[in-house]
C-alpha cells in the first residue's frame, strides 16, 4: 500500500505550477523588503553604541574625553578645541534650567562665551525624546550636543536637579562644579 504524504493546499498549488511563487514565500519576501531599512538602522545604531560604549569621566588636570555625538538636528557634534565651558544637563530640571536661562539669548550667545551645551537624554523614554524633548531643543537658537545612548555618559559627574559645569583651558579640565539656580547659571555664563 503506497504511503500518502500530507498535503498543504498552497504548497501543492506551487508544486503543480512551477512558475507560481507560494504565498508564504511572497509574503516573507515582501516583509524582508519592507523591514530591511529598519534592520540596517538598528545595526548602525548598535555599531555606534559599541564604538562609543562609555566615555570616561572628565577629570581635573586631564584633557576632556573626546565626544562624537549628534546635535538636536541630527548633525555631527563635537566639542570645539577652544571651548572654555561645557554645560552638562542630565535631567528634566537641569535641562529646563539651561533652556530658561538661554531661550531669549541670541544665536551666538554660547559661541561668544566659548561654551557648549551637552544634554544626556539617554534615560528618557524614546517616545518622549522623539515627540517632546528633541522638538523643544530644535526650537532653541543654539546647537545642543545630545547623548541618546544609555550608559555612554554614565561616568560623567551629574546632579539630579543641577547643571554640571566643566571649565576648560586648552581642552584640559580645570574645574568641575554644578549650579541649580538661574542666578548661578547666569553668573557662570558671564563673559
Buried (B, 14 or more C-beta within 10 A) or exposed (E): EEEEEEEEEEEEEBEEEEEEEBEEEEEEEEEEEEEEEEEEEEEEEEEBBEEBEEBEBBEEEEEBBEBEBBBBEEEEBEBEEEBBBBBBBBBBBBBEBBBEBBEEBEEEBBBEBEBBBBBBBBEBEEEEBEEEBBEBBEEBEBBBBBBBBEBBBBEBBBBEBBBBBBBBEEBBBEEBBBBBEEEBBEEBBEE
